[in-house]
Amino acid sequence: MNVNLSADQVAFRDEVRKFFAAKYPADIRFKTDNGIDLERDDYIRWQKILYMQGWAAINWPVEYGGTGWSAIQKYIFANEIAEANAPDMVPFGVKMVAPVIYTYGSEAQKQRFLPDILQSNAWWCQGYSEPGAGSDLASLKTRAERRSDYYLVNGTKTWTTLAHMADWIFCLVRTSSDVARRQEGISFLLIDMSTPGVSVKPIITIEGEREVNEVHFEDVRVPLDNLVGEEGKGWTYGKVLLQHERTNLAGTARSKFRMRRLKAKAMQVAHGGEPLMHDRNFARKFAAAEIELKALEYTDLRTLAAVAIGKAPGPESSILKIRGTEVSQAIDALYMEAAGYYALPWIPSQYAADFPLDERIGLGSETRTSLRYFNGRKASIYGGSNEIQKNIVSKHVLGL
């Protein structure tokens, strides 16, 4: 695929670069450049800046506030936001539930939810996995019993990213067990997190952070109007959402940025010794990761081109998810090797409060390498485990 840019595309790239240079807040840039976790308000403030520019929902249809960009413009934007080391849009609203709402939702739902998602007025989370239903999602047990004018929801969702910050959750729930196939009894509900009976409990991950949670529903009343599409068709809608999620998980532009950053660091001479990139073993591993990343980039571009002409991501989204997460994990391992004993893990939050924000640079900041490595182990599991994605590829691509 030819990725040489035309004069118009170069002008667009320059426009994007100028925007990031002028509008990306310095305090948020400081945090991202120095491995300091962003707060919810940081994300929202940045997302509102993108919204004011008209760049909050690059993949949405124009009639709902999308950009109308071509595939190559989206490719350019993804590379420039990564090069600026700026945060992406938090995906659960704008990239995941919104496509389901504007594709299958009622007009009332579109008018109610899409503007708030676009403007980052509401923070969403995803209620799919359960304690006994992860890769086999169709075995989910959370029930929604239909009453006169509401659903009564009971059950538990787990591994729910950022649920402790969320205003709303979109859930797959079981509305019927009297079906030939388990998938036919599943519906897609939108639930206000402030509803009585909803509770959130933290799950502390291996790197010591609270990113994921358990969400419990105990006799939660959800208005019938919050059902998206038809009852019992949630599995169909959920698959569309997962295809968008898996495509986003490729993370090609971010991986390219991280590889360039690592190469620059590995070319530096440390303590008068040879640069790490002169080590044949490390250089061989780095080159192998570069090759895999380039192959991933071209697959990503083909998928972007298909989406640009109206096609939903298909089995290629599974390929992108598999290879994207594997490449990302390989880069994590390269960073660990480059950091050496500086990657010995610790939890910055135990110490950071003792130092002013502008004095934390270099204060063990290299050990973020190990924390990112630990966190990145889950990438091949969430969004549908890579083993399950390989089954999808073998069935729908290879016909096995």
C-alpha positions as CSV (number, residue, x, y, z in Angstrom):
1,M,0.0,0.0,0.0
2,N,1.3,3.4,-1.0
3,V,1.5,5.7,2.0
4,N,3.3,8.6,0.3
5,L,1.5,11.8,1.1
6,S,0.0,14.2,-1.4
7,A,0.4,18.0,-1.1
8,D,-3.1,18.2,0.5
9,Q,-2.2,15.4,2.9
10,V,1.0,17.1,3.9
11,A,-0.9,20.3,4.5
12,F,-3.4,18.4,6.7
13,R,-0.5,16.8,8.7
14,D,1.0,20.2,9.2
15,E,-2.3,21.6,10.4
16,V,-2.6,18.7,13.0
17,R,1.0,19.3,14.2
18,K,0.4,23.0,14.7
19,F,-2.8,22.2,16.6
20,F,-0.9,19.9,19.0
21,A,1.9,22.4,19.4
22,A,-0.5,25.2,20.3
23,K,-3.4,23.5,22.0
24,Y,-2.0,20.5,23.9
25,P,-2.0,21.7,27.6
26,A,1.5,22.0,29.0
27,D,0.6,20.4,32.3
28,I,-0.9,17.4,30.7
29,R,2.1,17.1,28.4
30,F,4.4,17.2,31.4
31,K,2.6,14.3,33.0
32,T,2.5,12.1,29.9
33,D,6.2,12.8,29.1
34,N,7.2,11.9,32.6
35,G,5.1,8.9,33.3
36,I,2.7,10.6,35.7
37,D,-0.8,9.2,35.7
38,L,-3.5,11.4,34.4
39,E,-6.6,12.3,36.4
40,R,-10.1,12.0,35.1
41,D,-10.3,15.8,34.7
42,D,-7.1,15.8,32.6
43,Y,-8.7,13.4,30.1
44,I,-12.0,15.3,30.0
45,R,-10.3,18.7,29.6
46,W,-8.2,17.4,26.7
47,Q,-11.2,15.6,25.1
48,K,-13.1,18.8,25.2
49,I,-10.3,20.6,23.4
50,L,-10.5,18.0,20.7
51,Y,-14.3,18.4,20.6
52,M,-14.0,22.2,20.2
53,Q,-11.6,21.6,17.3
54,G,-14.2,19.1,15.7
55,W,-11.8,16.2,16.1
56,A,-13.4,14.2,19.0
57,A,-15.0,11.5,16.9
58,I,-13.0,10.9,13.8
59,N,-14.8,7.6,12.9
60,W,-18.4,8.8,13.5
61,P,-20.7,9.5,10.6
62,V,-20.7,13.3,9.8
63,E,-24.4,13.6,10.6
64,Y,-23.6,12.8,14.3
65,G,-20.5,14.9,14.6
66,G,-17.8,12.9,12.8
67,T,-15.0,14.5,10.8
68,G,-15.6,13.0,7.4
69,W,-11.9,12.3,7.2
70,S,-10.4,9.9,4.7
71,A,-8.6,6.8,5.8
72,I,-5.2,8.5,5.2
73,Q,-6.3,11.5,7.2
74,K,-7.2,9.2,10.1
75,Y,-3.8,7.5,9.7
76,I,-2.0,10.8,9.8
77,F,-4.0,12.0,12.9
78,A,-3.2,8.7,14.8
79,N,0.5,9.2,14.1
80,E,0.5,12.8,15.1
81,I,-1.3,12.3,18.4
82,A,1.1,9.5,19.2
83,E,4.1,11.6,18.2
84,A,2.9,14.4,20.5
85,N,2.5,11.8,23.2
86,A,-1.1,13.1,23.8
87,P,-3.8,11.0,25.3
88,D,-6.3,9.2,23.0
89,M,-10.0,9.6,23.6
90,V,-11.1,7.3,26.4
91,P,-12.6,4.6,24.1
92,F,-15.7,3.3,26.0
93,G,-17.9,6.2,25.0
94,V,-16.8,7.6,21.7
95,K,-15.2,4.5,20.2
96,M,-17.4,1.6,21.6
97,V,-20.9,2.4,22.8
98,A,-21.5,5.3,20.4
99,P,-21.2,3.2,17.2
100,V,-23.8,0.8,18.7
101,I,-26.2,3.7,19.6
102,Y,-26.0,5.5,16.3
103,T,-26.3,2.2,14.4
104,Y,-29.0,0.4,16.4
105,G,-30.4,2.9,18.9
106,S,-33.6,4.8,18.7
107,E,-33.7,8.4,17.6
108,A,-34.5,9.3,21.2
109,Q,-31.4,7.5,22.4
110,K,-29.2,9.2,19.8
111,Q,-30.4,12.6,20.8
112,R,-30.0,11.8,24.5
113,F,-26.6,10.1,24.6
114,L,-24.5,11.0,21.5
115,P,-24.1,14.8,22.3
116,D,-22.8,14.0,25.8
117,I,-20.5,11.3,24.5
118,L,-19.1,13.7,21.9
119,Q,-18.6,16.5,24.4
120,S,-17.2,14.2,27.1
121,N,-20.0,15.2,29.5
122,A,-20.5,11.6,30.4
123,W,-17.9,8.9,31.2
124,W,-18.7,5.3,30.2
125,C,-17.5,1.9,31.1
126,Q,-18.0,-1.6,29.6
127,G,-20.0,-4.3,31.4
128,Y,-19.2,-7.5,29.5
129,S,-17.0,-9.9,31.5
130,E,-18.3,-11.7,34.6
131,P,-16.6,-13.9,37.2
132,G,-17.6,-17.0,35.3
133,A,-17.9,-15.5,31.8
134,G,-14.8,-14.0,30.1
135,S,-13.7,-15.6,26.9
136,D,-16.9,-17.6,26.9
137,L,-19.0,-14.5,27.1
138,A,-22.2,-16.2,26.1
139,S,-22.3,-17.9,29.5
140,L,-22.9,-14.6,31.3
141,K,-25.3,-14.8,34.2
142,T,-26.3,-11.1,34.9
143,R,-30.1,-11.1,34.5
144,A,-32.5,-8.4,33.4
145,E,-36.1,-9.3,34.2
146,R,-38.7,-7.3,32.4
147,R,-41.3,-5.7,34.6
148,S,-44.1,-3.2,33.8
149,D,-41.9,-0.3,32.7
150,Y,-38.4,-1.3,33.7
151,Y,-35.9,-4.1,33.8
152,L,-34.8,-5.5,37.2
153,V,-31.0,-6.2,36.9
154,N,-29.1,-8.5,39.2
155,G,-25.5,-9.9,38.8
156,T,-21.9,-8.9,38.7
157,K,-19.5,-7.6,36.0
158,T,-15.7,-7.9,36.5
159,W,-12.5,-6.4,35.0
160,T,-14.5,-3.3,34.4
161,T,-12.0,-0.6,33.4
162,L,-12.5,2.8,35.0
163,A,-15.9,1.9,36.5
164,H,-15.0,3.9,39.6
165,M,-14.9,7.0,37.4
166,A,-17.8,6.2,35.2
167,D,-21.3,7.9,34.9
168,W,-22.8,5.2,32.7
169,I,-22.1,1.5,31.9
170,F,-23.2,-0.4,28.8
171,C,-24.0,-4.0,29.6
172,L,-24.7,-7.3,28.0
173,V,-27.4,-8.9,30.2
174,R,-29.5,-12.1,29.9
175,T,-33.2,-11.4,29.3
176,S,-34.2,-14.9,28.4
177,S,-32.9,-18.4,29.1
178,D,-35.6,-20.2,27.0
179,V,-33.7,-20.0,23.7
180,A,-32.0,-22.5,21.3
181,R,-28.7,-20.7,21.5
182,R,-27.4,-18.9,24.5
183,Q,-26.5,-15.9,22.4
184,E,-30.1,-15.3,21.5
185,G,-31.2,-14.5,25.0
186,I,-28.8,-11.6,25.5
187,S,-29.7,-7.9,25.4
188,F,-27.8,-4.6,25.4
189,L,-28.7,-2.2,28.2
190,L,-27.5,1.3,29.2
191,I,-27.3,1.7,32.9
192,D,-26.8,4.9,34.9
193,M,-24.1,4.2,37.5
194,S,-25.9,6.4,40.1
195,T,-28.9,4.1,40.1
196,P,-29.7,2.6,43.5
197,G,-28.3,-1.0,43.8
198,V,-25.2,-0.3,41.7
199,S,-21.9,-0.7,43.6
200,V,-18.3,-0.7,42.5
201,K,-15.4,-2.6,44.3
202,P,-11.8,-2.1,43.3
203,I,-9.4,-4.8,41.8
204,I,-5.8,-3.8,42.4
205,T,-3.7,-5.1,39.5
206,I,-0.2,-6.5,39.6
207,E,1.5,-3.1,39.2
208,G,-0.4,-1.8,42.2
209,E,-2.9,0.4,40.5
210,R,-6.7,0.6,40.6
211,E,-7.7,0.5,36.9
212,V,-10.3,-2.3,36.9
213,N,-13.2,-3.1,39.2
214,E,-16.1,-5.4,40.0
215,V,-19.5,-3.9,39.4
216,H,-22.4,-5.4,41.3
217,F,-26.1,-5.0,40.5
218,E,-28.7,-5.7,43.2
219,D,-32.3,-5.1,42.2
220,V,-31.3,-2.3,39.9
221,R,-34.2,-0.7,38.0
222,V,-33.4,0.2,34.5
223,P,-36.0,2.0,32.3
224,L,-37.2,0.0,29.3
225,D,-36.1,3.0,27.1
226,N,-32.5,2.1,27.9
227,L,-32.7,-1.1,25.9
228,V,-30.7,-0.6,22.7
229,G,-32.3,-2.2,19.6
230,E,-34.4,-5.3,20.1
231,E,-34.5,-7.5,23.1
232,G,-32.5,-10.7,22.6
233,K,-30.3,-9.1,19.9
234,G,-27.6,-7.8,22.2
235,W,-25.1,-10.5,21.1
236,T,-25.2,-9.1,17.6
237,Y,-24.7,-5.5,18.8
238,G,-22.0,-6.6,21.2
239,K,-20.0,-8.3,18.4
240,V,-20.0,-5.1,16.4
241,L,-18.7,-3.2,19.4
242,L,-16.0,-5.8,20.0
243,Q,-14.9,-5.5,16.3
244,H,-14.4,-1.8,16.8
245,E,-12.6,-2.4,20.1
246,R,-10.3,-5.0,18.7
247,T,-9.4,-2.7,15.8
248,N,-8.5,0.1,18.2
249,L,-6.4,-2.3,20.2
250,A,-3.8,-2.6,17.4
251,G,-2.2,0.6,18.8
252,T,0.1,0.9,15.8
253,A,0.9,4.6,16.0
254,R,1.7,4.4,19.8
255,S,3.9,1.4,19.2
256,K,5.8,3.3,16.5
257,F,6.3,6.2,18.8
258,R,7.6,3.9,21.6
259,M,10.0,2.2,19.2
260,R,11.4,5.5,18.0
261,R,11.8,6.7,21.6
262,L,13.5,3.4,22.7
263,K,15.9,3.6,19.7
264,A,16.9,7.1,20.6
265,K,17.6,6.1,24.2
266,A,19.4,2.9,23.1
267,M,21.7,5.0,20.9
268,Q,22.9,7.1,23.8
269,V,26.3,6.2,25.4
270,A,25.9,5.4,29.1
271,H,28.8,5.9,31.5
272,G,31.3,5.9,28.7
273,G,30.3,2.5,27.4
274,E,29.0,1.3,24.1
275,P,25.4,2.2,23.1
276,L,22.9,-0.6,23.7
277,M,22.0,-0.6,20.0
278,H,25.5,-1.8,19.3
279,D,24.8,-5.0,21.2
280,R,24.0,-7.5,18.5
281,N,21.5,-9.5,20.5
282,F,19.5,-6.4,21.5
283,A,19.7,-5.0,17.9
284,R,18.4,-8.3,16.5
285,K,15.4,-8.3,18.9
286,F,14.7,-4.6,18.1
287,A,14.8,-5.3,14.3
288,A,12.4,-8.2,14.6
289,A,10.0,-6.0,16.5
290,E,10.3,-3.3,13.9
291,I,9.5,-5.8,11.1
292,E,6.4,-7.1,12.9
293,L,5.3,-3.5,13.6
294,K,5.6,-2.5,9.9
295,A,3.5,-5.6,8.9
296,L,0.9,-4.6,11.5
297,E,0.8,-1.0,10.1
298,Y,-0.1,-2.1,6.6
299,T,-2.8,-4.4,7.9
300,D,-4.1,-1.5,10.0
301,L,-4.1,0.7,6.9
302,R,-6.1,-1.8,4.9
303,T,-8.7,-2.0,7.7
304,L,-8.9,1.8,7.8
305,A,-9.5,1.9,4.0
306,A,-12.3,-0.7,4.4
307,V,-14.0,1.3,7.2
308,A,-13.7,4.5,5.2
309,I,-16.0,3.0,2.5
310,G,-18.6,1.9,5.0
311,K,-17.5,-1.6,5.8
312,A,-17.5,-2.7,9.5
313,P,-14.3,-4.3,10.7
314,G,-14.5,-8.0,10.1
315,P,-12.1,-10.9,10.9
316,E,-9.2,-8.5,10.3
317,S,-10.0,-6.9,13.6
318,S,-9.1,-10.1,15.3
319,I,-5.8,-10.2,13.4
320,L,-5.1,-6.6,14.4
321,K,-5.9,-7.4,18.0
322,I,-3.6,-10.5,18.1
323,R,-0.6,-8.9,16.4
324,G,-1.1,-5.5,17.9
325,T,-1.0,-6.8,21.5
326,E,1.9,-9.2,20.8
327,V,3.9,-6.4,19.3
328,S,3.1,-4.1,22.2
329,Q,4.2,-6.8,24.6
330,A,7.4,-7.3,22.7
331,I,8.2,-3.6,23.0
332,D,7.5,-3.8,26.7
333,A,10.1,-6.5,27.0
334,L,12.6,-4.5,25.0
335,Y,12.1,-1.6,27.4
336,M,12.7,-3.9,30.3
337,E,15.9,-5.2,28.8
338,A,17.1,-1.7,28.1
339,A,16.3,-0.5,31.6
340,G,18.3,-3.4,33.2
341,Y,18.3,-3.2,37.0
342,Y,16.6,0.2,36.8
343,A,13.5,-1.7,36.0
344,L,13.3,-3.2,39.5
345,P,9.6,-2.6,40.4
346,W,8.3,-0.2,43.0
347,I,5.0,1.6,43.4
348,P,5.5,5.4,42.7
349,S,2.4,6.4,44.6
350,Q,4.0,5.3,47.8
351,Y,6.7,7.9,47.4
352,A,5.4,10.6,45.0
353,A,3.5,12.6,47.6
354,D,6.8,13.3,49.4
355,F,8.1,15.3,46.4
356,P,6.8,18.3,44.5
357,L,5.5,17.5,41.0
358,D,8.3,19.2,39.2
359,E,10.9,17.3,41.1
360,R,9.7,13.8,40.3
361,I,11.6,13.6,37.0
362,G,14.2,10.9,37.3
363,L,13.1,10.0,40.8
364,G,12.9,6.4,39.9
365,S,10.8,7.3,36.9
366,E,12.6,4.7,34.8
367,T,10.9,2.0,37.0
368,R,7.6,2.9,35.2
369,T,9.1,0.5,32.7
370,S,8.3,-2.5,34.9
371,L,4.9,-1.2,35.9
372,R,3.9,-0.8,32.2
373,Y,5.3,-4.3,31.5
374,F,3.2,-5.8,34.2
375,N,0.1,-3.9,33.1
376,G,0.6,-4.9,29.5
377,R,0.4,-8.6,30.2
378,K,-3.4,-8.3,30.2
379,A,-3.4,-6.9,26.6
380,S,-3.6,-10.3,25.0
381,I,-6.6,-11.2,27.2
382,Y,-9.0,-8.2,27.2
383,G,-11.1,-7.5,24.2
384,G,-11.4,-11.3,23.7
385,S,-8.3,-13.4,24.4
386,N,-5.8,-13.9,21.6
387,E,-6.6,-17.6,21.7
388,I,-10.2,-16.9,21.0
389,Q,-9.2,-14.5,18.2
390,K,-7.2,-17.2,16.6
391,N,-10.3,-19.4,16.5
392,I,-12.2,-16.6,14.8
393,V,-9.5,-16.2,12.2
394,S,-9.3,-19.9,11.5
395,K,-13.1,-20.1,11.1
396,H,-13.8,-16.9,9.1
397,V,-10.6,-16.5,7.1
398,L,-9.2,-20.0,6.7
399,G,-12.6,-21.8,6.7
400,L,-11.5,-24.4,9.3
